[in-house]
């Protein structure tokens, strides 16, 4: 996804300053334009050269340095910013902004910008819990500033407790989602299922399928970025869980079913991208099955069709299914749309080698309850997710 937006990153003087490099590297990969302002104290921990190299822009340090062009630095950066991120944010910068103090390049830029400002605090746990710091944060929140709260853990000073900079992945994903232009799912709850389920035959063996979970995860990320409150119920996958999403890990059909039913009622949109096992071994052996005869027969019995069940429980929810087909794509998908009482079904041909299961791309047709068929080009799974929500939110 291409984002040609500008993020101004303020680095203040804390031991976590080096982690800002990782945040910048991640945001650069998401194709944002990055400008860095370092405070005097930050220079004691990291060098501007590292930030300059990663951001590919001159690092701004001083309000009174020679301008590169005729522009007032704090005003030009404040105007350039689509978003400001202060990482790490010390008690000092939080206190300064909360008190209206603007005495260096970073604090003046924060004061002068109209862009959203996010603070990612990191400091000693006693400092973080100091009522003055907490009060300052509360004040800033009231004025519309945002916070990515620190985690609990072992801090650089050896203390244990709150104050550790939030995970850099979470910070970069939070920023990305703030910068997303479409926010039409704000206030909506979206439930997504993804990945394969497993059906065990003994303590070491199970039946599963080739689902990678990529499609469902892309849907969860798109929904999150559009402002939804997202729950992702996922079978075992090798891909990283999206930050800012409530992830529930399950293994079997039954666990997925229970988890989906528990969460179903309060949802606005439910999308079942999971590849659920249709059959499970009739008998589960508590002991490992030993090899004996040359032939071994495994009896399978039908397992619950989760989506069909949801179709019967549906009230106001918009219900979306997937149809993985190797033949008669349209007829089979249309049948599933009706039998499972769906609003939309996303049909894909799993025999295509460059799309489908483990691929980052997909080529699908979306069938709507009202009879429309939307044939999409081959595109990334994230793009498919975008098209799907565009369609759902069309009215
Ligand atoms: N699904 C489900 N529970 C199952 C099987 C499927 O919830 N036990 C859901 C899938 O998540 C998907 C849709 O139903 O959204 C269609 O799944 P698919 O595997 O394409 O079809 P099936 O209904 O299993 O039918 P078939 O295997 O005959 O194609």
Boltz pocket constraint, residues with backbone or C-beta under 6 A from the ligand:
constraints:
  - pocket:
      binder: B
      contacts: [[A, 272], [A, 273], [A, 274], [A, 275], [A, 276], [A, 277], [A, 278], [A, 303], [A, 304], [A, 305], [A, 306], [A, 307], [A, 308], [A, 320], [A, 321], [A, 322], [A, 323], [A, 324], [A, 325], [A, 336]]
      max_distance: 6.0
